[in-house]
Amino acid sequence: MRWGKWLLGLVTQNPGWKLLSLAIAVVVWGMVANEPELSTFATVGVEYKNLPDDLEISSDPVSTVKLELRGPSGELRGVGDGGVRPEVILDMSAVQPGERTFRIGDGSVKLLGGVILVRAIPSEVRFRFEPRADRTVKVTPHFTARNGYEVAAFSVSPDSIPIAGPASRVARVETVLTDPVDIPAEAGLFDSQVNAFVEDPYVRITGQPRVTVTVTIRKK
């Protein structure tokens, strides 16, 4: 009996406000229901998460995909034009060394409510994974030419730098080069501070890339 009175009170209290709320809800529903459904394409970046620390991506990664989307015009209006963009997020927590194909579908695409994914172009992306390798390699200075003068001797400090990356690519790196070291147009002993770099873009320097090159210049 008490529950019946309580429920009756909920229905009969503030009837004006309740009717107004109902009217607003009906109007909003009518606006959404009558909103035309459109389709559009959006180019979005491919992101990933949970890649194990001991693995590296060694293939050329697919950085973007094109999504064909369908939904109410109001939801699609801001897509690709500064609004809330859809996202493609790949979960790499279960990957092993070797090749792995990921499907671009509802499970990997984050969309606004009311928007559906029609298709992705491409519909699948493939990555190659390798164990991470760390190694220390020698630094080789690169000298600019100077008429009438030449390098008689040089030393580099530090003379080796640690690198890391996919195992097969790290194994192929024999040395890291420096930025050009200018040869002064006079004889003597000179120090130059320059950065070292790895030519393979998949391999990175994990230590301090700046080195000091001490060079002895003599006249030819």
TIRO-2110 file (N, C-alpha, C; in Angstrom, 1 decimal):
// TIRO-2110
0.8, -1.2, 0.0, N, 1, A
0.0, 0.0, 0.0, CA, 1, A
0.9, 1.3, 0.0, C, 1, A
1.9, 1.2, 0.9, N, 2, A
2.8, 2.4, 0.9, CA, 2, A
3.5, 2.6, -0.5, C, 2, A
3.9, 1.5, -1.1, N, 3, A
4.6, 1.6, -2.4, CA, 3, A
3.7, 2.2, -3.4, C, 3, A
2.4, 1.8, -3.4, N, 4, A
1.4, 2.3, -4.3, CA, 4, A
1.2, 3.8, -4.2, C, 4, A
1.2, 4.3, -2.9, N, 5, A
1.1, 5.8, -2.7, CA, 5, A
2.3, 6.5, -3.2, C, 5, A
3.5, 5.8, -2.9, N, 6, A
4.7, 6.5, -3.3, CA, 6, A
4.8, 6.6, -4.8, C, 6, A
4.4, 5.6, -5.6, N, 7, A
4.4, 5.6, -7.0, CA, 7, A
3.4, 6.6, -7.5, C, 7, A
2.2, 6.7, -6.9, N, 8, A
1.2, 7.6, -7.3, CA, 8, A
1.7, 9.1, -7.1, C, 8, A
2.5, 9.3, -6.0, N, 9, A
3.0, 10.6, -5.8, CA, 9, A
4.0, 11.0, -6.8, C, 9, A
4.8, 10.1, -7.3, N, 10, A
5.8, 10.4, -8.3, CA, 10, A
5.1, 10.8, -9.6, C, 10, A
4.0, 10.2, -9.9, N, 11, A
3.3, 10.6, -11.1, CA, 11, A
2.5, 11.9, -11.0, C, 11, A
2.0, 12.1, -9.9, N, 12, A
1.1, 13.3, -9.7, CA, 12, A
1.8, 14.6, -9.3, C, 12, A
3.0, 14.5, -8.7, N, 13, A
3.7, 15.7, -8.2, CA, 13, A
4.3, 16.4, -9.4, C, 13, A
4.2, 17.7, -9.4, N, 14, A
4.8, 18.6, -10.4, CA, 14, A
4.3, 18.2, -11.8, C, 14, A
3.1, 18.1, -12.1, N, 15, A
2.7, 17.6, -13.4, CA, 15, A
3.1, 18.5, -14.5, C, 15, A
3.1, 19.8, -14.2, N, 16, A
3.5, 20.7, -15.3, CA, 16, A
4.9, 20.5, -15.8, C, 16, A
5.8, 20.4, -14.8, N, 17, A
7.2, 20.1, -15.2, CA, 17, A
7.4, 18.8, -15.9, C, 17, A
6.7, 17.8, -15.5, N, 18, A
6.8, 16.5, -16.1, CA, 18, A
6.3, 16.5, -17.6, C, 18, A
5.2, 17.3, -17.8, N, 19, A
4.6, 17.4, -19.2, CA, 19, A
5.6, 18.2, -20.0, C, 19, A
6.2, 19.2, -19.4, N, 20, A
7.2, 20.0, -20.2, CA, 20, A
8.4, 19.2, -20.6, C, 20, A
8.9, 18.4, -19.7, N, 21, A
10.1, 17.5, -20.0, CA, 21, A
9.7, 16.5, -21.0, C, 21, A
8.5, 16.0, -20.9, N, 22, A
8.0, 15.0, -22.0, CA, 22, A
8.0, 15.6, -23.3, C, 22, A
7.5, 16.9, -23.4, N, 23, A
7.4, 17.6, -24.6, CA, 23, A
8.7, 17.9, -25.2, C, 23, A
9.7, 18.3, -24.4, N, 24, A
11.0, 18.5, -24.9, CA, 24, A
11.7, 17.3, -25.4, C, 24, A
11.5, 16.1, -24.7, N, 25, A
12.0, 14.9, -25.2, CA, 25, A
11.4, 14.5, -26.5, C, 25, A
10.1, 14.7, -26.7, N, 26, A
9.5, 14.4, -28.0, CA, 26, A
10.0, 15.2, -29.1, C, 26, A
10.2, 16.5, -28.8, N, 27, A
10.8, 17.4, -29.8, CA, 27, A
12.2, 17.0, -30.2, C, 27, A
13.0, 16.7, -29.2, N, 28, A
14.4, 16.3, -29.5, CA, 28, A
14.4, 15.0, -30.3, C, 28, A
13.6, 14.1, -29.9, N, 29, A
13.5, 12.8, -30.7, CA, 29, A
13.1, 13.0, -32.1, C, 29, A
12.1, 13.9, -32.3, N, 30, A
11.6, 14.2, -33.6, CA, 30, A
12.7, 14.8, -34.5, C, 30, A
13.5, 15.7, -33.9, N, 31, A
14.6, 16.4, -34.6, CA, 31, A
15.6, 15.3, -35.1, C, 31, A
16.0, 14.4, -34.2, N, 32, A
16.9, 13.4, -34.5, CA, 32, A
16.4, 12.4, -35.5, C, 32, A
15.1, 12.0, -35.3, N, 33, A
14.5, 11.1, -36.2, CA, 33, A
14.4, 11.6, -37.6, C, 33, A
14.2, 12.9, -37.7, N, 34, A
14.0, 13.5, -39.1, CA, 34, A
15.3, 14.0, -39.7, C, 34, A
16.4, 13.9, -38.9, N, 35, A
17.7, 14.3, -39.4, CA, 35, A
18.1, 13.4, -40.5, C, 35, A
18.5, 13.9, -41.7, N, 36, A
18.9, 13.0, -42.8, CA, 36, A
20.1, 12.2, -42.5, C, 36, A
20.2, 10.9, -42.9, N, 37, A
21.3, 10.1, -42.8, CA, 37, A
22.3, 10.3, -43.9, C, 37, A
23.5, 10.5, -43.6, N, 38, A
24.5, 10.8, -44.6, CA, 38, A
25.7, 9.8, -44.5, C, 38, A
26.5, 9.7, -45.5, N, 39, A
27.7, 9.0, -45.5, CA, 39, A
28.9, 9.9, -45.9, C, 39, A
30.1, 9.5, -45.3, N, 40, A
31.2, 10.3, -45.6, CA, 40, A
32.5, 9.5, -45.4, C, 40, A
33.6, 10.0, -45.9, N, 41, A
34.9, 9.3, -45.7, CA, 41, A
35.8, 10.2, -44.8, C, 41, A
36.5, 9.5, -43.9, N, 42, A
37.4, 10.2, -43.0, CA, 42, A
38.7, 9.5, -43.0, C, 42, A
39.8, 10.2, -43.2, N, 43, A
41.1, 9.6, -43.1, CA, 43, A
41.6, 9.8, -41.7, C, 43, A
41.9, 8.8, -41.0, N, 44, A
42.4, 8.8, -39.6, CA, 44, A
43.7, 8.1, -39.4, C, 44, A
44.4, 8.5, -38.4, N, 45, A
45.6, 7.8, -38.0, CA, 45, A
45.4, 6.5, -37.4, C, 45, A
46.4, 5.6, -37.6, N, 46, A
46.4, 4.3, -36.9, CA, 46, A
47.2, 4.3, -35.7, C, 46, A
46.6, 4.1, -34.5, N, 47, A
47.3, 4.1, -33.3, CA, 47, A
47.4, 2.7, -32.7, C, 47, A
48.3, 2.4, -31.8, N, 48, A
48.4, 1.1, -31.2, CA, 48, A
48.7, 1.2, -29.7, C, 48, A
48.4, 0.1, -29.0, N, 49, A
48.6, 0.1, -27.6, CA, 49, A
49.1, -1.3, -27.2, C, 49, A
49.8, -1.3, -26.0, N, 50, A
50.2, -2.6, -25.4, CA, 50, A
51.2, -3.4, -26.2, C, 50, A
52.1, -2.7, -27.0, N, 51, A
53.1, -3.4, -27.6, CA, 51, A
54.2, -3.9, -26.6, C, 51, A
54.5, -5.2, -26.5, N, 52, A
55.5, -5.6, -25.5, CA, 52, A
56.8, -4.9, -25.6, C, 52, A
57.4, -4.6, -24.5, N, 53, A
58.7, -3.8, -24.5, CA, 53, A
59.8, -4.5, -25.2, C, 53, A
59.8, -5.9, -25.3, N, 54, A
60.9, -6.6, -25.9, CA, 54, A
60.7, -6.8, -27.4, C, 54, A
59.6, -6.2, -28.0, N, 55, A
59.4, -6.4, -29.5, CA, 55, A
59.4, -5.0, -30.1, C, 55, A
59.8, -5.0, -31.4, N, 56, A
59.9, -3.8, -32.3, CA, 56, A
59.1, -4.1, -33.6, C, 56, A
58.5, -3.0, -34.1, N, 57, A
57.9, -3.1, -35.4, CA, 57, A
59.0, -2.9, -36.5, C, 57, A
59.2, -3.8, -37.4, N, 58, A
60.3, -3.7, -38.3, CA, 58, A
59.8, -3.5, -39.8, C, 58, A
58.5, -3.5, -40.0, N, 59, A
58.0, -3.3, -41.3, CA, 59, A
57.6, -1.8, -41.5, C, 59, A
57.4, -1.4, -42.7, N, 60, A
56.9, -0.1, -43.0, CA, 60, A
55.4, 0.0, -42.4, C, 60, A
55.2, 0.8, -41.4, N, 61, A
53.9, 0.8, -40.8, CA, 61, A
52.8, 1.5, -41.7, C, 61, A
51.6, 1.0, -41.6, N, 62, A
50.5, 1.8, -42.2, CA, 62, A
50.1, 2.8, -41.2, C, 62, A
50.2, 4.1, -41.5, N, 63, A
50.0, 5.2, -40.6, CA, 63, A
48.6, 5.7, -40.6, C, 63, A
47.9, 5.5, -41.7, N, 64, A
46.5, 6.1, -41.9, CA, 64, A
45.6, 5.1, -42.6, C, 64, A
44.3, 5.1, -42.3, N, 65, A
43.3, 4.4, -43.1, CA, 65, A
42.2, 5.3, -43.4, C, 65, A
41.4, 5.0, -44.4, N, 66, A
40.2, 5.7, -44.8, CA, 66, A
39.0, 5.0, -44.3, C, 66, A
38.1, 5.6, -43.6, N, 67, A
36.9, 5.0, -43.1, CA, 67, A
35.7, 5.6, -43.8, C, 67, A
34.8, 4.7, -44.3, N, 68, A
33.5, 5.1, -44.8, CA, 68, A
32.5, 5.0, -43.6, C, 68, A
31.9, 6.1, -43.3, N, 69, A
31.0, 6.2, -42.1, CA, 69, A
29.6, 6.6, -42.6, C, 69, A
28.6, 6.2, -41.8, N, 70, A
27.2, 6.5, -42.1, CA, 70, A
26.6, 6.9, -40.7, C, 70, A
25.7, 7.9, -40.8, N, 71, A
25.0, 8.3, -39.6, CA, 71, A
24.3, 9.6, -39.8, C, 71, A
23.6, 10.1, -38.7, N, 72, A
22.9, 11.4, -38.8, CA, 72, A
23.8, 12.5, -39.2, C, 72, A
23.3, 13.4, -40.0, N, 73, A
24.1, 14.5, -40.6, CA, 73, A
24.7, 15.4, -39.5, C, 73, A
24.0, 15.5, -38.3, N, 74, A
24.6, 16.3, -37.2, CA, 74, A
25.8, 15.7, -36.6, C, 74, A
25.9, 14.3, -36.6, N, 75, A
27.0, 13.6, -36.0, CA, 75, A
28.2, 13.6, -37.0, C, 75, A
27.9, 13.6, -38.3, N, 76, A
28.9, 13.5, -39.3, CA, 76, A
29.5, 14.9, -39.7, C, 76, A
28.8, 15.9, -39.3, N, 77, A
29.1, 17.3, -39.8, CA, 77, A
30.5, 17.7, -39.4, C, 77, A
30.9, 17.3, -38.2, N, 78, A
32.3, 17.7, -37.7, CA, 78, A
33.4, 16.7, -38.0, C, 78, A
33.1, 15.6, -38.6, N, 79, A
34.1, 14.6, -38.9, CA, 79, A
35.1, 15.1, -39.9, C, 79, A
36.3, 15.1, -39.6, N, 80, A
37.4, 15.5, -40.5, CA, 80, A
37.4, 17.0, -40.7, C, 80, A
36.7, 17.8, -39.9, N, 81, A
36.7, 19.3, -40.0, CA, 81, A
36.8, 19.9, -38.7, C, 81, A
37.7, 19.4, -37.9, N, 82, A
38.0, 20.0, -36.6, CA, 82, A
37.1, 19.5, -35.5, C, 82, A
36.1, 18.6, -35.8, N, 83, A
35.3, 18.0, -34.8, CA, 83, A
35.9, 16.8, -34.1, C, 83, A
35.0, 16.0, -33.4, N, 84, A
35.5, 14.8, -32.8, CA, 84, A
35.8, 13.8, -33.8, C, 84, A
37.0, 13.4, -34.0, N, 85, A
37.4, 12.4, -35.0, CA, 85, A
37.3, 11.0, -34.5, C, 85, A
36.9, 10.1, -35.5, N, 86, A
37.0, 8.7, -35.1, CA, 86, A
38.4, 8.2, -34.9, C, 86, A
38.6, 7.1, -34.2, N, 87, A
40.0, 6.6, -33.9, CA, 87, A
40.1, 5.2, -34.3, C, 87, A
41.3, 4.8, -34.8, N, 88, A
41.6, 3.4, -35.0, CA, 88, A
42.7, 3.0, -34.1, C, 88, A
42.4, 2.1, -33.1, N, 89, A
43.4, 1.7, -32.1, CA, 89, A
43.5, 0.2, -32.2, C, 89, A
44.8, -0.2, -32.4, N, 90, A
45.1, -1.7, -32.5, CA, 90, A
45.7, -2.1, -31.2, C, 90, A
45.2, -3.2, -30.6, N, 91, A
45.7, -3.8, -29.4, CA, 91, A
46.8, -4.9, -29.8, C, 91, A
48.0, -4.6, -29.4, N, 92, A
49.1, -5.5, -29.8, CA, 92, A
49.7, -6.3, -28.6, C, 92, A
48.8, -6.5, -27.6, N, 93, A
49.3, -7.1, -26.4, CA, 93, A
49.6, -8.6, -26.6, C, 93, A
49.0, -9.2, -27.6, N, 94, A
49.2, -10.7, -27.9, CA, 94, A
50.2, -11.0, -29.0, C, 94, A
50.9, -10.0, -29.5, N, 95, A
51.7, -10.3, -30.7, CA, 95, A
53.0, -11.1, -30.3, C, 95, A
53.5, -11.8, -31.3, N, 96, A
54.7, -12.6, -31.2, CA, 96, A
55.6, -12.2, -32.3, C, 96, A
56.9, -12.5, -32.3, N, 97, A
57.8, -12.3, -33.4, CA, 97, A
57.2, -12.9, -34.7, C, 97, A
57.3, -12.1, -35.8, N, 98, A
56.7, -12.6, -37.1, CA, 98, A
55.7, -11.6, -37.6, C, 98, A
55.0, -12.0, -38.6, N, 99, A
54.0, -11.1, -39.2, CA, 99, A
52.6, -11.3, -38.5, C, 99, A
51.9, -10.2, -38.4, N, 100, A
50.5, -10.3, -37.8, CA, 100, A
49.6, -9.3, -38.5, C, 100, A
48.4, -9.8, -38.9, N, 101, A
47.5, -9.0, -39.6, CA, 101, A
46.4, -8.6, -38.7, C, 101, A
46.0, -7.3, -38.7, N, 102, A
44.9, -6.8, -37.9, CA, 102, A
43.8, -6.3, -38.8, C, 102, A
42.6, -6.7, -38.4, N, 103, A
41.4, -6.3, -39.1, CA, 103, A
40.9, -5.0, -38.6, C, 103, A
40.6, -4.1, -39.5, N, 104, A
40.0, -2.8, -39.1, CA, 104, A
38.5, -2.9, -39.1, C, 104, A
37.9, -3.1, -37.9, N, 105, A
36.5, -3.3, -37.8, CA, 105, A
35.9, -2.6, -36.6, C, 105, A
34.7, -3.0, -36.2, N, 106, A
34.1, -2.4, -35.1, CA, 106, A
34.9, -2.5, -33.8, C, 106, A
35.6, -3.6, -33.6, N, 107, A
36.4, -3.7, -32.4, CA, 107, A
37.6, -2.8, -32.3, C, 107, A
38.0, -2.3, -33.4, N, 108, A
39.2, -1.4, -33.3, CA, 108, A
39.0, 0.0, -33.7, C, 108, A
37.7, 0.3, -34.1, N, 109, A
37.4, 1.7, -34.5, CA, 109, A
36.5, 2.3, -33.4, C, 109, A
36.9, 3.5, -32.9, N, 110, A
36.1, 4.2, -31.9, CA, 110, A
35.3, 5.3, -32.6, C, 110, A
33.9, 5.2, -32.5, N, 111, A
33.1, 6.2, -33.2, CA, 111, A
32.1, 6.9, -32.2, C, 111, A
31.5, 8.0, -32.7, N, 112, A
30.5, 8.6, -31.9, CA, 112, A
29.2, 7.8, -31.9, C, 112, A
28.4, 8.0, -31.0, N, 113, A
27.1, 7.3, -30.9, CA, 113, A
26.3, 7.7, -32.1, C, 113, A
25.6, 6.7, -32.7, N, 114, A
24.8, 6.9, -33.9, CA, 114, A
25.5, 6.8, -35.2, C, 114, A
26.9, 6.8, -35.2, N, 115, A
27.7, 6.6, -36.4, CA, 115, A
28.1, 5.2, -36.5, C, 115, A
28.0, 4.6, -37.7, N, 116, A
28.4, 3.2, -38.0, CA, 116, A
29.5, 3.2, -39.0, C, 116, A
30.3, 2.2, -38.9, N, 117, A
31.4, 2.0, -39.8, CA, 117, A
30.9, 1.1, -41.0, C, 117, A
31.0, 1.6, -42.2, N, 118, A
30.5, 0.9, -43.4, CA, 118, A
31.7, 0.0, -43.8, C, 118, A
32.9, 0.6, -44.0, N, 119, A
34.1, -0.2, -44.4, CA, 119, A
35.3, 0.6, -44.1, C, 119, A
36.4, -0.1, -44.1, N, 120, A
37.7, 0.6, -43.9, CA, 120, A
38.6, 0.3, -45.1, C, 120, A
39.3, 1.3, -45.6, N, 121, A
40.2, 1.1, -46.7, CA, 121, A
41.6, 1.5, -46.3, C, 121, A
42.6, 0.5, -46.2, N, 122, A
42.4, -0.9, -46.3, CA, 122, A
41.6, -1.5, -45.2, C, 122, A
41.0, -2.7, -45.4, N, 123, A
40.3, -3.4, -44.3, CA, 123, A
41.2, -4.1, -43.4, C, 123, A
42.4, -4.4, -43.7, N, 124, A
43.4, -5.0, -42.9, CA, 124, A
44.7, -4.4, -43.0, C, 124, A
45.5, -4.4, -41.9, N, 125, A
46.9, -3.9, -42.0, CA, 125, A
47.8, -5.0, -41.4, C, 125, A
49.0, -5.0, -41.9, N, 126, A
49.9, -6.1, -41.5, CA, 126, A
51.2, -5.4, -41.0, C, 126, A
51.7, -6.0, -39.9, N, 127, A
52.9, -5.5, -39.3, CA, 127, A
53.9, -6.7, -39.1, C, 127, A
55.2, -6.5, -39.2, N, 128, A
56.2, -7.5, -38.9, CA, 128, A
56.8, -7.1, -37.6, C, 128, A
56.9, -8.0, -36.7, N, 129, A
57.5, -7.8, -35.3, CA, 129, A
58.8, -8.6, -35.2, C, 129, A
59.8, -8.0, -34.6, N, 130, A
61.1, -8.6, -34.3, CA, 130, A
61.4, -8.3, -32.8, C, 130, A
62.3, -9.2, -32.2, N, 131, A
62.8, -8.9, -30.9, CA, 131, A
63.6, -7.7, -30.9, C, 131, A
63.6, -6.9, -29.9, N, 132, A
64.4, -5.7, -29.7, CA, 132, A
65.8, -6.1, -29.5, C, 132, A
66.8, -5.5, -30.1, N, 133, A
68.2, -5.7, -29.9, CA, 133, A
68.9, -4.4, -29.5, C, 133, A
69.9, -4.5, -28.6, N, 134, A
70.7, -3.4, -28.1, CA, 134, A
72.1, -3.7, -28.5, C, 134, A
72.9, -2.7, -28.9, N, 135, A
74.2, -2.9, -29.3, CA, 135, A
75.0, -1.6, -29.3, C, 135, A
76.3, -1.7, -29.1, N, 136, A
77.2, -0.5, -29.1, CA, 136, A
78.0, -0.5, -30.4, C, 136, A
78.0, 0.6, -31.1, N, 137, A
78.8, 0.6, -32.4, CA, 137, A
79.7, 1.8, -32.4, C, 137, A
80.7, 1.8, -33.2, N, 138, A
81.7, 2.8, -33.4, CA, 138, A
81.1, 4.1, -34.0, C, 138, A
81.7, 5.2, -33.7, N, 139, A
81.3, 6.5, -34.3, CA, 139, A
82.4, 6.8, -35.4, C, 139, A
81.9, 7.1, -36.6, N, 140, A
82.8, 7.5, -37.7, CA, 140, A
82.5, 9.0, -38.0, C, 140, A
83.5, 9.9, -37.9, N, 141, A
83.3, 11.3, -38.2, CA, 141, A
83.3, 11.5, -39.7, C, 141, A
82.5, 12.5, -40.1, N, 142, A
82.4, 12.9, -41.5, CA, 142, A
83.0, 14.3, -41.7, C, 142, A
84.1, 14.4, -42.5, N, 143, A
84.8, 15.6, -42.6, CA, 143, A
84.5, 16.3, -44.0, C, 143, A
84.4, 17.6, -43.9, N, 144, A
84.2, 18.4, -45.1, CA, 144, A
85.6, 18.6, -45.8, C, 144, A
85.6, 18.8, -47.1, N, 145, A
86.8, 19.0, -47.8, CA, 145, A
87.3, 20.5, -47.7, C, 145, A
88.5, 20.7, -47.6, N, 146, A
89.1, 22.1, -47.6, CA, 146, A
90.3, 22.1, -48.4, C, 146, A
90.3, 22.9, -49.5, N, 147, A
91.5, 23.0, -50.4, CA, 147, A
92.7, 23.4, -49.7, C, 147, A
93.8, 22.6, -49.8, N, 148, A
95.1, 23.0, -49.3, CA, 148, A
95.3, 22.4, -47.9, C, 148, A
94.3, 21.8, -47.3, N, 149, A
94.5, 21.2, -45.9, CA, 149, A
93.9, 19.9, -45.9, C, 149, A
94.4, 19.0, -44.9, N, 150, A
93.8, 17.7, -44.8, CA, 150, A
93.9, 17.3, -43.3, C, 150, A
93.2, 16.2, -43.0, N, 151, A
93.2, 15.6, -41.7, CA, 151, A
94.4, 14.7, -41.5, C, 151, A
95.2, 15.1, -40.5, N, 152, A
96.4, 14.2, -40.3, CA, 152, A
96.1, 13.1, -39.2, C, 152, A
95.2, 13.4, -38.3, N, 153, A
94.8, 12.5, -37.2, CA, 153, A
93.5, 13.0, -36.6, C, 153, A
92.8, 12.1, -36.0, N, 154, A
91.5, 12.5, -35.3, CA, 154, A
91.2, 11.5, -34.2, C, 154, A
90.4, 11.9, -33.3, N, 155, A
89.8, 11.0, -32.3, CA, 155, A
88.4, 11.5, -32.0, C, 155, A
87.6, 10.5, -31.5, N, 156, A
86.2, 10.8, -31.2, CA, 156, A
85.9, 10.4, -29.7, C, 156, A
85.2, 11.3, -29.0, N, 157, A
84.8, 11.0, -27.6, CA, 157, A
83.4, 11.3, -27.4, C, 157, A
82.6, 10.3, -27.0, N, 158, A
82.9, 8.9, -26.9, CA, 158, A
83.1, 8.3, -28.3, C, 158, A
83.9, 7.3, -28.4, N, 159, A
84.1, 6.7, -29.7, CA, 159, A
83.1, 5.6, -30.1, C, 159, A
82.2, 5.3, -29.2, N, 160, A
81.1, 4.3, -29.4, CA, 160, A
79.8, 4.8, -28.8, C, 160, A
78.7, 4.4, -29.4, N, 161, A
77.4, 4.9, -29.0, CA, 161, A
76.4, 3.7, -29.0, C, 161, A
75.5, 3.6, -27.9, N, 162, A
74.5, 2.5, -27.9, CA, 162, A
73.4, 2.8, -28.8, C, 162, A
72.9, 1.7, -29.5, N, 163, A
71.8, 1.8, -30.4, CA, 163, A
70.8, 0.7, -30.1, C, 163, A
69.5, 0.8, -30.5, N, 164, A
68.5, -0.2, -30.3, CA, 164, A
67.5, -0.2, -31.5, C, 164, A
66.8, -1.3, -31.7, N, 165, A
65.9, -1.4, -32.7, CA, 165, A
65.6, -2.9, -33.0, C, 165, A
64.9, -3.1, -34.1, N, 166, A
64.6, -4.5, -34.5, CA, 166, A
65.9, -5.3, -34.7, C, 166, A
66.0, -6.5, -34.3, N, 167, A
67.3, -7.3, -34.2, CA, 167, A
68.0, -7.3, -35.6, C, 167, A
67.2, -7.6, -36.6, N, 168, A
67.9, -7.8, -38.0, CA, 168, A
68.5, -6.5, -38.5, C, 168, A
67.8, -5.4, -38.1, N, 169, A
68.3, -4.1, -38.6, CA, 169, A
69.5, -3.6, -37.8, C, 169, A
69.5, -3.8, -36.5, N, 170, A
70.6, -3.5, -35.6, CA, 170, A
71.8, -4.3, -36.0, C, 170, A
71.7, -5.5, -36.4, N, 171, A
72.8, -6.3, -36.8, CA, 171, A
73.5, -5.8, -38.0, C, 171, A
72.8, -5.1, -38.9, N, 172, A
73.4, -4.6, -40.1, CA, 172, A
74.1, -3.2, -39.9, C, 172, A
73.9, -2.6, -38.8, N, 173, A
74.6, -1.3, -38.5, CA, 173, A
76.0, -1.5, -38.1, C, 173, A
77.0, -1.1, -38.9, N, 174, A
78.4, -1.2, -38.6, CA, 174, A
79.0, 0.0, -37.9, C, 174, A
78.4, 1.2, -38.2, N, 175, A
78.9, 2.4, -37.5, CA, 175, A
77.8, 3.4, -37.6, C, 175, A
78.0, 4.4, -36.7, N, 176, A
77.1, 5.6, -36.8, CA, 176, A
78.0, 6.8, -37.3, C, 176, A
77.4, 7.6, -38.1, N, 177, A
78.1, 8.8, -38.7, CA, 177, A
77.8, 10.0, -37.9, C, 177, A
78.7, 11.0, -38.1, N, 178, A
78.5, 12.3, -37.5, CA, 178, A
78.0, 13.3, -38.5, C, 178, A
77.5, 14.4, -38.1, N, 179, A
77.2, 15.5, -39.0, CA, 179, A
78.6, 16.0, -39.5, C, 179, A
78.6, 16.7, -40.6, N, 180, A
79.9, 17.2, -41.2, CA, 180, A
80.7, 18.0, -40.2, C, 180, A
82.0, 17.6, -40.1, N, 181, A
83.0, 18.4, -39.3, CA, 181, A
83.8, 19.3, -40.2, C, 181, A
83.7, 20.6, -40.0, N, 182, A
84.4, 21.5, -40.9, CA, 182, A
85.9, 21.4, -40.6, C, 182, A
86.7, 21.4, -41.7, N, 183, A
88.1, 21.4, -41.6, CA, 183, A
88.6, 22.9, -41.7, C, 183, A
89.2, 23.4, -40.6, N, 184, A
89.7, 24.8, -40.7, CA, 184, A
90.7, 25.0, -41.8, C, 184, A
90.8, 26.2, -42.3, N, 185, A
91.8, 26.5, -43.3, CA, 185, A
93.1, 27.0, -42.6, C, 185, A
93.6, 26.2, -41.7, N, 186, A
94.8, 26.4, -41.0, CA, 186, A
95.3, 25.1, -40.3, C, 186, A
96.5, 25.0, -40.1, N, 187, A
97.1, 23.8, -39.5, CA, 187, A
96.9, 24.0, -38.0, C, 187, A
96.8, 22.8, -37.3, N, 188, A
96.6, 22.9, -35.8, CA, 188, A
95.7, 21.8, -35.3, C, 188, A
95.4, 21.9, -34.0, N, 189, A
94.6, 20.9, -33.3, CA, 189, A
93.3, 21.6, -33.0, C, 189, A
92.1, 21.0, -33.3, N, 190, A
90.8, 21.6, -33.2, CA, 190, A
89.8, 20.6, -32.6, C, 190, A
88.9, 21.1, -31.8, N, 191, A
87.8, 20.3, -31.3, CA, 191, A
86.5, 20.8, -31.9, C, 191, A
85.6, 19.8, -32.3, N, 192, A
84.3, 20.2, -32.8, CA, 192, A
83.3, 19.3, -32.1, C, 192, A
82.1, 19.8, -31.7, N, 193, A
81.1, 19.1, -31.1, CA, 193, A
80.0, 18.9, -32.2, C, 193, A
79.6, 17.7, -32.5, N, 194, A
78.6, 17.4, -33.5, CA, 194, A
77.7, 16.3, -33.0, C, 194, A
76.6, 16.1, -33.7, N, 195, A
75.7, 15.0, -33.4, CA, 195, A
76.0, 13.8, -34.3, C, 195, A
75.8, 12.6, -33.7, N, 196, A
75.9, 11.4, -34.5, CA, 196, A
74.5, 11.0, -34.9, C, 196, A
74.3, 10.1, -36.0, N, 197, A
73.0, 9.7, -36.4, CA, 197, A
73.2, 8.3, -37.0, C, 197, A
72.0, 7.6, -37.0, N, 198, A
72.0, 6.2, -37.7, CA, 198, A
71.2, 6.4, -39.0, C, 198, A
71.8, 5.8, -40.0, N, 199, A
71.2, 6.0, -41.3, CA, 199, A
69.9, 5.1, -41.5, C, 199, A
69.8, 4.0, -40.7, N, 200, A
68.5, 3.2, -40.8, CA, 200, A
67.5, 3.9, -39.9, C, 200, A
66.3, 4.3, -40.5, N, 201, A
65.3, 5.0, -39.7, CA, 201, A
64.7, 4.2, -38.6, C, 201, A
64.8, 2.8, -38.7, N, 202, A
64.2, 2.0, -37.7, CA, 202, A
65.1, 1.7, -36.5, C, 202, A
66.3, 2.2, -36.6, N, 203, A
67.3, 2.0, -35.5, CA, 203, A
67.5, 3.4, -34.9, C, 203, A
67.6, 3.5, -33.6, N, 204, A
67.7, 4.7, -32.9, CA, 204, A
68.9, 4.7, -31.9, C, 204, A
69.5, 5.9, -31.7, N, 205, A
70.5, 6.0, -30.7, CA, 205, A
69.8, 6.1, -29.3, C, 205, A
70.3, 5.3, -28.4, N, 206, A
69.7, 5.3, -27.0, CA, 206, A
70.5, 6.1, -26.0, C, 206, A
71.7, 6.5, -26.4, N, 207, A
72.5, 7.3, -25.5, CA, 207, A
72.6, 8.8, -25.9, C, 207, A
73.5, 9.5, -25.5, N, 208, A
73.7, 10.9, -25.9, CA, 208, A
74.3, 10.9, -27.3, C, 208, A
73.6, 11.5, -28.2, N, 209, A
74.1, 11.5, -29.6, CA, 209, A
75.3, 12.5, -29.9, C, 209, A
75.5, 13.4, -29.0, N, 210, A
76.5, 14.5, -29.2, CA, 210, A
77.9, 13.9, -28.8, C, 210, A
78.9, 14.1, -29.8, N, 211, A
80.2, 13.7, -29.6, CA, 211, A
81.2, 14.8, -29.8, C, 211, A
82.4, 14.6, -29.3, N, 212, A
83.5, 15.6, -29.6, CA, 212, A
84.5, 15.0, -30.5, C, 212, A
84.8, 15.7, -31.6, N, 213, A
85.8, 15.2, -32.6, CA, 213, A
87.0, 16.1, -32.5, C, 213, A
88.1, 15.5, -32.1, N, 214, A
89.4, 16.2, -32.0, CA, 214, A
90.2, 15.9, -33.2, C, 214, A
90.6, 16.9, -34.0, N, 215, A
91.2, 16.7, -35.3, CA, 215, A
92.5, 17.5, -35.4, C, 215, A
93.5, 16.9, -36.0, N, 216, A
94.8, 17.5, -36.3, CA, 216, A
94.8, 17.8, -37.8, C, 216, A
94.9, 19.1, -38.1, N, 217, A
94.9, 19.6, -39.5, CA, 217, A
96.3, 19.9, -39.9, C, 217, A
96.7, 19.5, -41.1, N, 218, A
98.0, 19.9, -41.7, CA, 218, A
97.8, 20.4, -43.1, C, 218, A
98.8, 21.1, -43.6, N, 219, A
98.8, 21.6, -44.9, CA, 219, A
99.3, 20.5, -45.9, C, 219, A
98.6, 20.4, -47.0, N, 220, A
99.0, 19.4, -48.0, CA, 220, A
100.4, 19.6, -48.6, C, 220, A
END
